[in-house]
């Protein structure tokens, strides 16, 4: 990935707010980015103690991770109520599987379960938890190509329609019942970063060229941001 403020079509990303099982500190994340520490393959999820128990009690791993990283990004950057772009390659796949199974076996779907399974549920819940009202977009990247989703998220910033957007990515662990269809590295991950048209030192701005050097895998993109951010503050 190219980090250059002089490159054409450059945006500035804030230091990312991240969540994954087994990584708790900034040093943990840096070691993961360097390849010396690994995420845990579990269904663990954030406790979301800043939300009411009734709000969080039904939420799965993806929704909880999304709410957490949005909350953390808002606190870390102080960006305020800006528009959000949510990206996921699988959505709430555990809940989707449970609903499909129920539909096949019982020929019915519970409304509450269905409402939490839709693709925009994670970011919608984050806006409720964090009091955001500017609106959001959701992107399902073609063939799991993270870069294409990142380009789409950058478009309103590059064309001048928005000064900043909150970019949010998340994917949860795929249930074991998917067998051979599970990804090779079946581990949960979520992060959020503010994408801006201009450098904003208070965000820990990282210049990113929006070109073919952007990785097609979300974790490679995040690793690059973390290493660049860590070295910039070291």
Backbone as JSON, one array per atom type, in Angstrom:
{
  "sequence": "XXXXXXXXXXXXXXXXXXXXXXXXXXXXXXXXXXXXXXXXXXXXXXXXXXXXXXXXXXXXXXXXXXXXXXXXXXXXXXXXXXXXXXXXXXXXXXXXXXXXXXXXXXXXXXXXXXXXXXXXXXXXXXXXXXXXXXXXXXXXXXXXXXXXXXXXXXXXXXXXXXXXXXXXXXXXXXXXXXXXXXXXXXXXXXXXXXXXXXXXXXXXXXXXXXXXXXXXXXXXXXXXXXXXXXXXXX",
  "N": [[0.85, -1.19, 0.0], [0.49, 2.24, -0.74], [1.85, 4.97, 0.91], [1.59, 8.15, 0.65], [1.48, 11.57, 0.54], [1.77, 13.03, -1.69], [0.82, 11.63, -3.81], [-1.56, 11.13, -6.46], [-5.13, 11.28, -5.98], [-5.28, 10.98, -3.11], [-6.2, 10.07, 0.18], [-6.76, 10.63, 3.72], [-6.27, 8.63, 6.47], [-7.38, 7.98, 9.76], [-5.7, 6.85, 12.76], [-6.43, 3.49, 13.27], [-9.29, 2.13, 15.02], [-9.66, -0.89, 16.62], [-10.89, -4.3, 16.92], [-10.59, -7.61, 18.0], [-10.68, -11.09, 18.87], [-8.42, -11.98, 21.42], [-6.58, -9.95, 21.09], [-5.67, -7.24, 22.85], [-4.31, -4.88, 23.59], [-2.59, -1.89, 22.37], [0.0, -2.62, 21.8], [-0.3, -5.37, 21.41], [-1.76, -5.35, 19.0], [0.1, -4.2, 17.29], [2.09, -6.15, 17.3], [0.64, -8.22, 16.14], [0.25, -7.11, 13.61], [2.85, -7.16, 12.73], [3.26, -9.82, 12.51], [3.96, -11.45, 14.66], [2.19, -12.12, 16.6], [-1.02, -13.64, 17.15], [-4.51, -13.63, 16.27], [-7.31, -14.99, 18.11], [-9.25, -17.86, 17.38], [-12.23, -17.67, 18.1], [-15.6, -17.21, 19.4], [-15.74, -15.0, 20.9], [-16.7, -11.73, 22.02], [-17.01, -8.11, 22.25], [-17.9, -6.66, 25.44], [-19.55, -4.45, 25.59], [-20.24, -2.59, 27.64], [-21.0, 0.02, 27.85], [-23.5, 0.28, 26.85], [-27.09, -0.21, 27.27], [-28.25, -3.17, 29.0], [-30.52, -4.43, 27.84], [-30.34, -3.6, 25.22], [-28.02, -4.84, 24.2], [-28.27, -7.6, 24.59], [-29.15, -9.5, 22.69], [-27.32, -9.4, 20.67], [-24.98, -10.56, 18.23], [-21.6, -11.67, 17.46], [-20.49, -10.08, 15.29], [-22.14, -7.76, 15.26], [-21.66, -6.75, 17.83], [-18.88, -6.27, 17.74], [-18.81, -4.29, 15.77], [-20.3, -2.17, 16.89], [-18.58, -1.6, 19.02], [-16.08, -0.78, 17.8], [-16.89, 1.47, 16.38], [-17.77, 3.13, 18.44], [-15.3, 3.43, 19.81], [-13.75, 4.68, 17.83], [-15.05, 7.14, 17.53], [-14.59, 8.25, 20.04], [-11.8, 8.32, 20.06], [-11.06, 9.96, 17.88], [-12.73, 12.17, 17.95], [-14.38, 12.96, 15.9], [-17.04, 13.5, 15.58], [-20.52, 13.57, 14.5], [-20.47, 12.15, 11.7], [-20.97, 10.88, 8.33], [-21.26, 7.33, 7.79], [-19.63, 4.42, 6.46], [-20.16, 1.11, 5.97], [-18.6, -2.03, 5.72], [-18.59, -5.44, 4.84], [-17.68, -8.81, 4.28], [-19.17, -11.05, 4.76], [-21.28, -10.51, 6.47], [-23.7, -10.95, 9.16], [-23.22, -13.89, 9.54], [-23.62, -16.14, 11.16], [-26.13, -15.75, 12.37], [-27.67, -15.58, 10.07], [-27.41, -18.19, 9.06], [-28.72, -19.62, 11.09], [-31.31, -18.63, 10.79], [-31.97, -19.49, 8.18], [-31.87, -22.25, 8.59], [-33.97, -22.56, 10.43], [-36.07, -21.74, 8.82], [-36.14, -23.77, 6.9], [-36.63, -26.04, 8.49], [-38.9, -25.38, 10.07], [-40.48, -23.8, 8.58], [-40.85, -21.09, 9.08], [-40.03, -17.78, 10.33], [-38.63, -15.94, 12.96], [-39.53, -12.64, 13.73], [-37.82, -10.89, 15.25], [-35.32, -12.12, 15.11], [-34.89, -12.04, 12.36], [-34.75, -9.27, 11.87], [-32.33, -8.61, 13.01], [-30.58, -9.89, 11.38], [-30.24, -8.76, 8.89], [-28.2, -7.13, 6.39], [-27.4, -4.51, 6.97], [-27.66, -4.3, 9.7], [-25.51, -4.35, 11.71], [-24.14, -1.77, 11.51], [-26.31, -0.08, 11.74], [-27.14, -0.59, 14.35], [-24.9, 0.38, 15.66], [-25.11, 3.11, 15.14], [-27.36, 3.71, 16.63], [-26.49, 3.07, 19.23], [-24.46, 4.94, 19.54], [-25.6, 7.35, 19.01], [-25.69, 8.5, 16.41], [-26.68, 10.38, 13.54], [-26.26, 11.08, 10.93], [-26.41, 9.36, 8.81], [-25.8, 6.35, 6.85], [-23.95, 4.14, 4.64], [-23.9, 0.88, 3.15], [-21.71, -1.69, 2.08], [-21.22, -4.5, 0.1], [-18.51, -6.2, -0.77], [-17.51, -7.12, -4.03], [-16.75, -10.45, -4.76], [-15.33, -10.62, -2.42], [-13.42, -8.63, -2.46], [-11.69, -6.39, -0.82], [-10.44, -3.98, -1.49], [-12.02, -2.82, -3.53], [-14.29, -2.07, -2.14], [-13.21, -0.22, -0.38], [-12.41, 1.75, -2.19], [-14.92, 2.62, -3.08], [-15.9, 3.71, -0.72], [-14.18, 5.85, -0.42], [-14.88, 7.52, -2.49], [-16.94, 9.67, -2.16], [-15.42, 11.42, -0.62], [-13.16, 11.99, -2.15], [-14.32, 13.26, -4.34], [-15.24, 15.53, -3.21], [-17.72, 15.72, -2.05], [-18.08, 14.92, 0.56], [-16.3, 15.85, 3.5], [-15.23, 14.14, 5.36], [-15.56, 10.65, 6.18], [-16.73, 7.95, 8.2], [-15.22, 4.99, 8.12], [-16.0, 1.63, 8.31], [-15.24, -1.69, 8.99], [-16.08, -5.17, 9.19], [-16.01, -8.63, 10.02], [-17.21, -11.75, 11.12], [-16.51, -14.87, 12.87], [-16.86, -17.75, 10.87], [-19.39, -20.18, 11.13], [-18.7, -23.56, 12.2], [-20.24, -25.44, 10.93], [-20.24, -24.91, 8.26], [-18.17, -26.24, 7.19], [-15.93, -27.27, 4.72], [-16.23, -24.92, 3.38], [-15.55, -22.87, 5.0], [-13.36, -20.07, 5.56], [-9.77, -20.13, 5.16], [-8.29, -18.81, 7.15], [-10.05, -18.51, 9.67], [-11.1, -16.25, 11.46], [-12.31, -13.68, 13.59], [-12.67, -10.13, 12.95], [-12.64, -6.61, 13.27], [-12.66, -3.15, 12.42], [-12.34, 0.46, 12.55], [-11.94, 3.55, 10.85], [-11.36, 7.0, 10.3], [-11.84, 8.49, 7.24], [-10.49, 11.1, 5.49], [-10.46, 14.17, 3.53], [-8.43, 15.94, 3.85], [-5.34, 16.33, 5.68], [-5.46, 15.59, 9.11], [-4.12, 16.2, 11.94], [-4.96, 15.69, 14.57], [-6.28, 13.33, 14.37], [-4.33, 11.52, 13.89], [-3.44, 11.34, 11.22], [-2.99, 9.37, 8.3], [-1.58, 9.27, 5.2], [-3.04, 7.84, 2.36], [-2.81, 6.37, -0.75], [-5.27, 6.11, -3.15], [-5.33, 3.67, -5.02], [-4.13, 0.97, -7.16], [-2.49, -0.23, -5.32], [-3.7, -0.69, -2.96], [-4.53, -3.23, -0.7], [-6.3, -6.31, -1.43], [-7.31, -7.73, 0.61], [-8.78, -7.26, 3.75], [-7.41, -7.52, 6.21], [-4.72, -7.21, 5.54], [-4.66, -4.58, 4.71], [-5.35, -3.33, 7.13], [-3.16, -4.09, 8.72], [-1.1, -2.66, 7.49], [-1.9, -0.01, 8.02], [-1.77, 0.0, 10.85], [0.97, -0.49, 11.39], [2.15, 1.73, 10.13], [0.93, 3.77, 11.6], [1.79, 3.18, 14.21], [4.57, 3.47, 14.05], [4.67, 6.12, 13.46], [3.99, 7.29, 15.84], [5.78, 6.39, 17.6]],
  "CA": [[0.0, 0.0, 0.0], [1.31, 3.44, -0.91], [1.61, 6.05, 1.86], [2.21, 9.33, 0.05], [0.59, 12.72, 0.43], [1.97, 13.63, -3.01], [0.18, 10.81, -4.83], [-2.89, 11.53, -6.9], [-6.22, 10.58, -5.3], [-4.86, 10.63, -1.76], [-7.06, 10.36, 1.33], [-6.04, 10.52, 4.99], [-6.95, 7.74, 7.39], [-7.0, 8.11, 11.15], [-5.22, 5.62, 13.39], [-7.64, 2.67, 13.35], [-9.8, 1.51, 16.24], [-9.76, -2.29, 16.21], [-11.29, -5.31, 17.91], [-10.52, -9.02, 17.59], [-10.4, -11.94, 20.03], [-7.02, -12.25, 21.72], [-5.73, -8.75, 20.95], [-6.27, -6.31, 23.8], [-3.59, -3.62, 23.74], [-1.98, -1.36, 21.16], [1.19, -3.43, 21.53], [-0.81, -6.63, 20.82], [-2.12, -5.1, 17.6], [1.33, -3.98, 16.53], [2.73, -7.45, 17.13], [-0.15, -8.94, 15.14], [0.55, -6.52, 12.3], [4.21, -7.58, 12.36], [3.26, -11.26, 12.32], [4.49, -12.17, 15.81], [1.08, -12.46, 17.5], [-2.15, -14.09, 16.35], [-5.86, -13.54, 16.81], [-7.85, -16.27, 18.55], [-10.42, -18.32, 16.62], [-13.3, -17.87, 19.07], [-16.79, -16.39, 19.22], [-15.7, -13.92, 21.88], [-17.15, -10.44, 21.51], [-16.93, -7.04, 23.26], [-18.97, -6.66, 26.45], [-20.4, -3.27, 25.34], [-20.78, -2.15, 28.93], [-21.5, 1.4, 27.74], [-24.86, 0.21, 26.33], [-28.03, -0.86, 28.19], [-28.31, -4.63, 28.85], [-31.59, -4.82, 26.92], [-29.88, -3.31, 23.86], [-26.95, -5.72, 23.74], [-28.41, -8.99, 24.99], [-29.37, -10.37, 21.55], [-26.36, -9.12, 19.61], [-23.94, -11.53, 17.95], [-20.21, -11.21, 17.44], [-20.27, -9.0, 14.33], [-22.8, -6.53, 15.71], [-20.96, -6.25, 19.01], [-17.59, -5.71, 17.31], [-19.06, -3.06, 15.02], [-20.66, -1.13, 17.86], [-17.39, -1.26, 19.81], [-15.07, -0.01, 17.07], [-17.46, 2.79, 16.08], [-17.69, 3.87, 19.7], [-13.91, 3.77, 20.08], [-13.28, 5.64, 16.82], [-15.63, 8.44, 17.86], [-13.88, 8.77, 21.21], [-10.39, 8.52, 19.73], [-10.85, 11.04, 16.91], [-13.58, 13.35, 18.17], [-14.84, 13.39, 14.57], [-18.44, 13.92, 15.63], [-21.55, 12.82, 13.76], [-20.23, 12.16, 10.25], [-21.57, 9.71, 7.66], [-20.52, 6.09, 7.95], [-19.65, 3.4, 5.4], [-19.92, -0.2, 6.58], [-18.19, -3.06, 4.75], [-18.43, -6.79, 5.37], [-17.68, -9.83, 3.23], [-20.08, -12.14, 5.1], [-22.41, -10.09, 7.29], [-23.93, -11.74, 10.37], [-23.41, -15.2, 8.92], [-24.14, -17.1, 12.14], [-27.57, -15.55, 12.49], [-28.26, -15.92, 8.77], [-27.49, -19.65, 8.99], [-29.75, -20.06, 12.02], [-32.61, -18.3, 10.21], [-32.21, -20.39, 7.06], [-32.15, -23.57, 9.16], [-35.31, -22.51, 10.99], [-37.01, -21.65, 7.71], [-36.22, -25.1, 6.29], [-37.19, -27.02, 9.42], [-40.16, -24.98, 10.67], [-41.21, -22.98, 7.61], [-41.19, -19.81, 9.7], [-38.9, -16.95, 10.78], [-38.97, -15.01, 14.03], [-39.25, -11.25, 13.3], [-36.69, -10.3, 15.96], [-34.1, -12.7, 14.55], [-34.72, -11.53, 11.0], [-34.36, -7.85, 11.89], [-30.91, -8.52, 13.38], [-29.77, -10.62, 10.4], [-30.07, -8.01, 7.65], [-26.8, -6.74, 6.19], [-27.09, -3.21, 7.57], [-27.94, -4.32, 11.13], [-24.39, -3.94, 12.59], [-23.89, -0.33, 11.52], [-27.51, 0.56, 12.25], [-27.08, -0.7, 15.81], [-23.84, 1.28, 16.12], [-25.63, 4.49, 15.12], [-28.28, 3.83, 17.77], [-25.71, 3.07, 20.46], [-23.59, 6.12, 19.62], [-26.38, 8.56, 18.75], [-25.33, 9.09, 15.11], [-27.87, 10.65, 12.74], [-25.87, 11.6, 9.61], [-26.71, 8.37, 7.77], [-24.74, 5.39, 6.53], [-24.05, 3.29, 3.46], [-23.32, -0.45, 3.38], [-21.11, -2.21, 0.84], [-20.81, -5.9, 0.05], [-17.48, -6.18, -1.82], [-17.57, -8.19, -5.04], [-15.77, -11.53, -4.63], [-14.54, -10.4, -1.22], [-12.33, -7.7, -2.76], [-11.75, -5.27, 0.1], [-10.01, -2.74, -2.15], [-13.13, -2.22, -4.27], [-15.16, -1.44, -1.16], [-12.5, 0.96, 0.12], [-12.5, 2.77, -3.25], [-16.28, 3.17, -3.06], [-16.02, 4.54, 0.48], [-13.38, 7.06, -0.62], [-15.42, 8.31, -3.6], [-17.52, 10.96, -1.78], [-14.37, 12.28, -0.08], [-12.31, 12.43, -3.26], [-15.05, 14.17, -5.23], [-15.57, 16.75, -2.48], [-19.09, 15.69, -1.51], [-17.92, 14.81, 2.02], [-14.95, 16.12, 4.0], [-14.79, 12.95, 6.07], [-16.53, 9.59, 6.45], [-16.25, 6.93, 9.13], [-15.15, 3.71, 7.41], [-16.11, 0.55, 9.29], [-15.19, -3.04, 8.42], [-16.22, -6.23, 10.18], [-16.41, -9.99, 9.66], [-17.16, -12.63, 12.27], [-16.12, -16.25, 12.64], [-17.83, -18.55, 10.13], [-19.71, -21.39, 11.91], [-18.04, -24.79, 11.77], [-21.15, -26.24, 10.1], [-19.96, -24.63, 6.85], [-17.18, -27.22, 6.78], [-14.86, -26.89, 3.79], [-16.49, -23.57, 2.86], [-14.97, -21.89, 5.92], [-12.09, -19.52, 5.08], [-8.58, -20.74, 5.73], [-8.04, -18.11, 8.41], [-11.41, -18.26, 10.14], [-10.94, -15.46, 12.67], [-13.08, -12.43, 13.55], [-11.92, -8.87, 12.89], [-13.39, -5.39, 12.97], [-11.93, -1.9, 12.67], [-12.94, 1.69, 12.03], [-11.0, 4.64, 10.64], [-11.95, 8.18, 9.65], [-11.23, 8.84, 5.95], [-10.65, 12.55, 5.3], [-9.9, 14.76, 2.32], [-7.24, 16.69, 4.23], [-4.68, 15.81, 6.86], [-6.0, 16.04, 10.38], [-3.15, 15.69, 12.92], [-5.62, 15.2, 15.79], [-6.72, 11.97, 14.1], [-3.2, 10.66, 13.55], [-3.68, 11.14, 9.79], [-2.09, 8.54, 7.51], [-1.91, 9.44, 3.78], [-3.21, 6.57, 1.63], [-3.1, 6.55, -2.16], [-6.4, 5.28, -3.58], [-4.91, 3.11, -6.3], [-4.06, -0.49, -7.18], [-1.63, -0.76, -4.26], [-4.54, -1.02, -1.8], [-4.69, -4.69, -0.66], [-7.64, -6.86, -1.65], [-7.7, -8.34, 1.87], [-8.93, -6.25, 4.8], [-6.4, -7.61, 7.27], [-3.46, -6.65, 5.05], [-4.85, -3.13, 4.76], [-5.28, -2.91, 8.53], [-1.78, -4.25, 9.18], [-0.32, -1.53, 6.98], [-2.28, 1.18, 8.79], [-1.28, -0.1, 12.22], [2.43, -0.33, 11.39], [2.44, 3.13, 9.81], [0.48, 4.59, 12.72], [2.64, 2.9, 15.38], [5.89, 4.06, 13.83], [4.52, 7.57, 13.47], [3.82, 7.77, 17.21], [6.84, 5.82, 18.44]],
  "C": [[0.88, 1.24, 0.0], [0.89, 4.52, 0.08], [2.32, 7.29, 1.34], [1.2, 10.44, -0.1], [0.7, 13.36, -0.95], [1.27, 12.85, -4.12], [-1.18, 11.36, -5.21], [-3.94, 10.7, -6.17], [-5.81, 10.07, -3.92], [-5.96, 10.98, -0.76], [-6.22, 10.18, 2.59], [-6.87, 9.7, 5.96], [-6.46, 7.97, 8.82], [-6.41, 6.79, 11.65], [-6.44, 4.74, 13.68], [-7.99, 2.24, 14.77], [-10.17, 0.08, 15.89], [-10.3, -3.17, 17.34], [-11.19, -6.69, 17.27], [-10.21, -9.86, 18.82], [-8.9, -12.18, 20.2], [-6.08, -11.08, 21.59], [-6.35, -7.63, 21.78], [-5.6, -4.94, 23.85], [-3.04, -3.15, 22.39], [-0.73, -2.17, 20.78], [0.8, -4.78, 20.93], [-1.1, -6.45, 19.34], [-0.89, -4.88, 16.74], [2.06, -5.3, 16.29], [1.98, -8.32, 16.13], [0.18, -8.42, 13.74], [1.93, -6.94, 11.8], [4.32, -9.09, 12.19], [3.77, -12.07, 13.49], [3.42, -12.53, 16.83], [-0.14, -12.78, 16.64], [-3.48, -13.83, 17.06], [-6.32, -14.94, 17.22], [-9.1, -16.61, 17.75], [-11.53, -18.68, 17.6], [-14.5, -16.99, 18.7], [-16.85, -15.26, 20.24], [-16.09, -12.6, 21.23], [-17.04, -9.39, 22.61], [-18.12, -7.07, 24.21], [-19.97, -5.53, 26.24], [-21.05, -2.75, 26.62], [-21.3, -0.72, 28.91], [-22.93, 1.44, 27.17], [-25.78, -0.45, 27.36], [-28.08, -2.38, 27.95], [-29.37, -5.08, 27.86], [-31.18, -4.61, 25.47], [-28.93, -4.4, 23.37], [-27.21, -7.21, 23.91], [-28.58, -9.94, 23.81], [-28.29, -10.27, 20.47], [-25.29, -10.2, 19.49], [-22.57, -10.88, 17.86], [-20.0, -10.01, 16.52], [-20.9, -7.7, 14.8], [-22.09, -5.93, 16.91], [-19.62, -5.61, 18.63], [-17.79, -4.37, 16.62], [-19.41, -1.9, 15.95], [-19.43, -0.66, 18.64], [-16.41, -0.38, 19.04], [-15.59, 1.37, 16.66], [-17.39, 3.68, 17.32], [-16.27, 4.34, 19.98], [-13.36, 4.8, 19.1], [-13.8, 7.05, 17.11], [-14.9, 9.07, 19.05], [-12.44, 9.14, 20.87], [-10.17, 9.74, 18.85], [-11.62, 12.31, 17.22], [-14.17, 13.87, 16.87], [-16.29, 13.85, 14.56], [-19.34, 13.06, 14.75], [-21.34, 12.98, 12.26], [-20.83, 10.89, 9.64], [-20.65, 8.5, 7.79], [-20.67, 5.22, 6.71], [-19.26, 2.08, 6.04], [-19.65, -1.24, 5.5], [-18.07, -4.4, 5.47], [-18.5, -7.77, 4.2], [-18.69, -10.93, 3.49], [-21.31, -11.69, 5.87], [-22.52, -10.96, 8.54], [-24.25, -13.18, 9.95], [-23.95, -16.24, 9.89], [-25.65, -16.98, 12.27], [-28.29, -15.89, 11.19], [-28.42, -17.43, 8.63], [-28.61, -20.17, 9.88], [-31.15, -19.79, 11.46], [-32.94, -19.23, 9.05], [-32.56, -21.8, 7.54], [-33.57, -23.63, 9.72], [-36.37, -22.48, 9.88], [-37.22, -23.02, 7.05], [-36.95, -26.08, 7.2], [-38.59, -26.68, 9.9], [-41.05, -24.15, 9.74], [-41.68, -21.65, 8.2], [-39.91, -19.09, 10.12], [-39.39, -16.02, 11.88], [-38.6, -13.59, 13.62], [-38.02, -10.64, 13.96], [-35.37, -10.82, 15.39], [-33.83, -12.16, 13.16], [-34.22, -10.1, 11.0], [-32.89, -7.68, 12.23], [-30.0, -9.19, 12.36], [-29.49, -9.83, 9.13], [-28.69, -7.37, 7.59], [-26.44, -5.43, 6.88], [-27.27, -3.18, 9.08], [-26.74, -3.87, 11.98], [-24.18, -2.43, 12.66], [-25.11, 0.43, 12.02], [-27.53, 0.54, 13.78], [-26.01, 0.23, 16.38], [-24.32, 2.72, 16.14], [-26.58, 4.73, 16.28], [-27.48, 3.95, 19.06], [-24.92, 4.36, 20.65], [-24.3, 7.42, 19.28], [-26.03, 9.26, 17.45], [-26.57, 9.23, 14.23], [-27.54, 11.11, 11.32], [-26.17, 10.63, 8.48], [-25.51, 7.47, 7.47], [-25.02, 4.71, 5.2], [-23.44, 1.93, 3.83], [-22.86, -1.01, 2.04], [-20.75, -3.68, 1.03], [-19.79, -6.03, -1.09], [-17.57, -7.39, -2.74], [-16.42, -9.17, -4.85], [-14.83, -11.31, -3.44], [-13.38, -9.44, -1.4], [-12.46, -6.46, -1.89], [-11.42, -3.95, -0.58], [-11.16, -2.05, -2.87], [-14.08, -1.51, -3.32], [-14.52, -0.17, -0.61], [-12.57, 2.09, -0.91], [-13.87, 3.44, -3.23], [-16.48, 4.09, -1.86], [-15.29, 5.87, 0.33], [-14.0, 8.02, -1.64], [-16.04, 9.64, -3.16], [-16.51, 11.94, -1.19], [-13.52, 12.84, -1.21], [-13.02, 13.42, -4.17], [-15.5, 15.45, -4.53], [-16.96, 16.8, -1.9], [-19.08, 15.61, 0.02], [-16.48, 15.16, 2.39], [-14.37, 14.9, 4.69], [-15.92, 11.94, 6.13], [-15.89, 8.62, 7.44], [-16.36, 5.57, 8.43], [-15.09, 2.58, 8.43], [-16.12, -0.8, 8.56], [-15.4, -4.06, 9.53], [-16.6, -7.55, 9.54], [-16.23, -10.88, 10.88], [-16.7, -14.03, 11.88], [-17.23, -16.99, 11.89], [-18.11, -19.83, 10.92], [-19.08, -22.65, 11.32], [-18.92, -25.64, 10.85], [-20.97, -25.97, 8.61], [-18.84, -25.53, 6.31], [-16.08, -26.67, 5.89], [-15.05, -25.5, 3.21], [-15.95, -22.49, 3.8], [-13.65, -21.35, 5.36], [-10.91, -20.16, 5.8], [-8.22, -20.13, 7.07], [-9.38, -17.64, 8.95], [-11.38, -17.55, 11.49], [-11.69, -14.13, 12.52], [-12.17, -11.21, 13.55], [-12.86, -7.72, 12.6], [-12.51, -4.18, 13.24], [-12.68, -0.73, 12.06], [-11.85, 2.75, 11.91], [-11.73, 5.79, 9.96], [-11.16, 8.47, 8.38], [-11.53, 10.32, 5.68], [-9.98, 13.02, 4.02], [-8.59, 15.49, 2.61], [-6.62, 16.08, 5.48], [-5.26, 16.43, 8.12], [-5.13, 15.45, 11.49], [-3.8, 15.13, 14.17], [-6.13, 13.78, 15.62], [-5.54, 11.01, 13.95], [-3.23, 10.32, 12.07], [-2.57, 10.35, 9.08], [-2.46, 8.72, 6.05], [-1.95, 8.09, 3.06], [-3.59, 6.88, 0.18], [-4.21, 5.58, -2.57], [-6.08, 4.76, -4.98], [-4.76, 1.59, -6.18], [-3.09, -1.07, -6.17], [-2.43, -1.08, -3.0], [-4.8, -2.54, -1.8], [-6.14, -5.13, -0.88], [-8.16, -7.54, -0.39], [-7.71, -7.29, 2.98], [-7.81, -6.31, 5.83], [-5.04, -7.08, 6.82], [-3.51, -5.12, 5.05], [-4.68, -2.63, 6.19], [-3.86, -3.02, 9.07], [-0.91, -3.09, 8.73], [-0.62, -0.25, 7.75], [-1.69, 1.16, 10.19], [0.23, 0.14, 12.28], [2.81, 1.12, 11.12], [2.08, 4.04, 10.98], [1.4, 4.42, 13.93], [4.0, 3.57, 15.23], [5.82, 5.58, 13.87], [4.41, 8.15, 14.86], [4.91, 7.27, 18.14], [7.88, 6.84, 18.82]]
}
